[in-house]
Each structure stands twice: as structure tokens, then as C-alpha cells.
Amino acid sequence: MSQLLYVSSSLSGPGSKSGQIASEFIDAWRAGHPGTKLVARDLGASPVPHLTGERLGAVFTPREKRSAHQQATVAEIDALIEEVEAADTIVIAAPMYNFTISSTLKAWIDHITRAGRTFRYTADGPEGLLQNKRVFVVTGRGGVYTGDSPMKSYDFQEPYLRTILGFLGLDDVTFIHVEGQQISADAAAQGLSHARSTIAKHFAPAQAA
Ligand SMILES: Cc1cc2nc3c(=O)[nH]c(=O)nc-3n(C[C@H](O)[C@H](O)[C@H](O)COP(=O)(O)O)c2cc1C
């Protein structure tokens, strides 16, 4: 069965614009791909902790030597990785905070990026081990960073996500930007409508297969 992993990461809960558009995208996707199982990981409501030395140490401790606490930690981290491995489609709702992703999304990335599991180093360089998956990233942004915007060089969100996702083998990544959310009511409405028309144009169920 096809599985869609939805990772949301806004601190704004139901008011999240990236979440709103990602939900609309997922509804359209599931209408075009009946039977798709949805798995939701809401990092805003239930943040993954920072990757501490203690947590990483639990992963590196040989299985038979792990304490009960370390076993629980590794099980928690493995569950995050298994969700990604099991999905053939991944939708990430990513608000822009301070020109990049949220710290909660970064903490999730820190946990799923594991040598020998989601990437490995080879004689020819690093190799991503997450393959044959489609990724859609819906960003939420107060300003505008696309097109001819003078703010373009401040965007450390899309370039970073493209780099780290590509490093993991996820190179089929489509961005849907919801921009202008803090400029004015008109700009915010325009940002939402632009994102919706992007979805309608390029990701209508019939064309998304
Ligand atoms: C802590 C914080 C930092 C932000 N930093 C930026 C920023 O650097 N650039 C920007 O365009 N908007 C910034 N914003 C505005 C958000 O990107 C905007 O509210 C967007 O809608 C967030 O996505 P969401 O609605 O899905 O949460 C920031 C908002 C917060 C709360």
C-alpha cells in the first residue's frame, strides 16, 4: 500500500499557512491516489528533542549493552527513520523562521540522518540510501524570496532542504511556497492563492501519478 508521510513543523498550530496548504495538497493527492495511507508527524505539537550527546550515544552503544533508557531512546529514533523509509511520498510543511527551517524540523532531520542507515560514505563519496520517494515541501514565509525578490539571497530554507534531502537520496523534491504572509492582508491572500494555483496546475491528481 502506498504511504504518505506528512511532517509538519509550525509553532502556529491550526493557524499555520504551510500546514493549511499542505493539508489541501494531501487531500488532493489522496483523492488521486485512493488507498494511500497517511502517517502524520506533527513536530510543532510533539517536538522531537534536540539530538544530544546522550541520545546519539544511545545509538552508538552496541545493542546488547544498551540500558533500558537507551533502548527506549533508540526505539524512538528508529521509529522516526522507519516512518521515512516506509513512505513513498513525503510532504513537509516548513515555516521559514529566521531565513531557514524551524529548529523542530532541524531536530527531526538530525535524527533521521544516520550513517549506515539513511546515507553512507563510499569510496566515490556519500550515497543517499532513501530512494524512489517523492517529496513535496510546502513553505510558509512572511516575506517573498522567489522571482525577482531582492530578498532571494536570504533564503537559506529551500537551498538547505534541497541539499540535505538530496544527501539522503531524496532528489525528487518539489517546493510549493506560501509567501508574503506577514506583508499585508492582500499579499498574504495572494501568497495563498498562488500556492493553490501551483497545486492545481502541476499537482492535480490526474497529473501527479
Ligand atoms: C520565530 C519566527 C521567525 C520568523 N522569521 C521569518 C523570516 O526570517 N523570514 C520570513 O519571511 N518570515 C519569517 N517569519 C514569518 C513566518 O515565516 C510566517 O509567519 C509563515 O507564515 C510561517 O509559516 P506557518 O504559517 O506555516 O507557521 C517568522 C516567524 C516567526 C514566528
The ligand as an SDF file (V2000), in Angstrom:
LIG
                    3D

 31 33  0  0  0  0  0  0  0  0999 V2000
   10.2010   32.9990   15.0780 C   0  0  0  0  0  0  0  0  0  0  0  0
    9.7800   33.4520   13.7110 C   0  0  0  0  0  0  0  0  0  0  0  0
   10.7310   33.8050   12.7860 C   0  0  0  0  0  0  0  0  0  0  0  0
   10.3410   34.2030   11.5100 C   0  0  0  0  0  0  0  0  0  0  0  0
   11.3120   34.5150   10.6030 N   0  0  0  0  0  0  0  0  0  0  0  0
   10.9390   34.8440    9.3470 C   0  0  0  0  0  0  0  0  0  0  0  0
   11.9330   35.1180    8.3690 C   0  0  0  0  0  0  0  0  0  0  0  0
   13.1260   35.0530    8.5940 O   0  0  0  0  0  0  0  0  0  0  0  0
   11.5140   35.4360    7.1140 N   0  0  0  0  0  0  0  0  0  0  0  0
   10.1910   35.4980    6.7950 C   0  0  0  0  0  0  0  0  0  0  0  0
    9.8770   35.7710    5.6380 O   0  0  0  0  0  0  0  0  0  0  0  0
    9.2430   35.2490    7.6980 N   0  0  0  0  0  0  0  0  0  0  0  0
    9.5820   34.9170    8.9600 C   0  0  0  0  0  0  0  0  0  0  0  0
    8.6210   34.6490    9.8940 N   0  0  0  0  0  0  0  0  0  0  0  0
    7.2200   34.6630    9.4680 C   0  0  0  0  0  0  0  0  0  0  0  0
    6.7770   33.2460    9.0780 C   0  0  0  0  0  0  0  0  0  0  0  0
    7.6100   32.6920    8.0790 O   0  0  0  0  0  0  0  0  0  0  0  0
    5.3440   33.2770    8.5880 C   0  0  0  0  0  0  0  0  0  0  0  0
    4.5170   33.6160    9.6830 O   0  0  0  0  0  0  0  0  0  0  0  0
    4.8820   31.9780    7.9660 C   0  0  0  0  0  0  0  0  0  0  0  0
    3.5020   32.0730    7.7310 O   0  0  0  0  0  0  0  0  0  0  0  0
    5.1970   30.7940    8.8590 C   0  0  0  0  0  0  0  0  0  0  0  0
    4.6460   29.5980    8.3530 O   0  0  0  0  0  0  0  0  0  0  0  0
    3.3980   28.9400    9.0810 P   0  0  0  0  0  0  0  0  0  0  0  0
    2.2440   29.8910    8.9150 O   0  0  0  0  0  0  0  0  0  0  0  0
    3.2000   27.6600    8.4000 O   0  0  0  0  0  0  0  0  0  0  0  0
    3.7460   28.7900   10.5330 O   0  0  0  0  0  0  0  0  0  0  0  0
    8.9710   34.2600   11.1710 C   0  0  0  0  0  0  0  0  0  0  0  0
    8.0180   33.9070   12.1290 C   0  0  0  0  0  0  0  0  0  0  0  0
    8.4070   33.5110   13.3700 C   0  0  0  0  0  0  0  0  0  0  0  0
    7.3580   33.1050   14.3760 C   0  0  0  0  0  0  0  0  0  0  0  0
  1  2  1  0
  2  3  1  0
  2 30  2  0
  3  4  2  0
  4  5  1  0
  4 28  1  0
  5  6  2  0
  6  7  1  0
  6 13  1  0
  7  8  2  0
  7  9  1  0
  9 10  1  0
 10 11  2  0
 10 12  1  0
 12 13  2  0
 13 14  1  0
 14 15  1  0
 14 28  1  0
 15 16  1  0
 16 17  1  0
 16 18  1  0
 18 19  1  0
 18 20  1  0
 20 21  1  0
 20 22  1  0
 22 23  1  0
 23 24  1  0
 24 25  2  0
 24 26  1  0
 24 27  1  0
 28 29  2  0
 29 30  1  0
 30 31  1  0
M  END
$$$$
